[in-house]
Amino acid sequence: MNGSGVDSTLAALADPTRRAVIDLLSKRPHRAGELAGMLALTPPALSRHLRVLKKSGLVRDEEPADDARVRLYRLQPEAFGPLHDWVGAISALWTGQLEAFKAHAERRGRR
């Protein structure tokens, strides 16, 4: 597993504003101005958050075919893969640990 991918994803998602951006983009792509308005942020403040999200690979921007002056931001779902895999591995570990504890407790309870 690539730890640096998980690290950059977690660092990007550590900020509640960036998580709010991710939530909005999970519904559909948005222009930066829309995001700023929905989150009550100034354009420079939003730009800083978008820069972090783009650097982590979670978000990308593109020019719509009909207007080259606008940037449209969208999620990069594949960038969440390493985090998903890591959480799955940790979840499997804890599930195994809890099942082993349950089996041990049930064996002791029968004695």
C-alpha positions, 0 to 999 in steps of 0.5 A: 500500500502507498502510505504517501497517497493515504497521507496526502488524502488524510491531510487534505481531508483534515480540514472541515472546509475541504471536506465540505467542498468534497461533499458538494463535488460528490453531488456534481461538478461546480465552478469555483464561484458556486463553491465559494458562494455555497460555503460563504468563502472569499474566492482567495480562501476557496482557491487555497482549499482547492489548491490543496485538494488538487495537489492531493489528486482528489479534485481536478479542474477543467475548462468547459467546452462552452466557456474557456474563462471558467474552471469546473471542479470535479472529484477524482474518485480513483484518488480515494482508492488508497484511503478506501483500501487502507480503511478496509484493511484496518476494518478487517483487522478489527473485525477479526480481533472482535470475532476472536474476542467474542469466540474467546468470551463464549468459550469461557462462558461455557466453562 
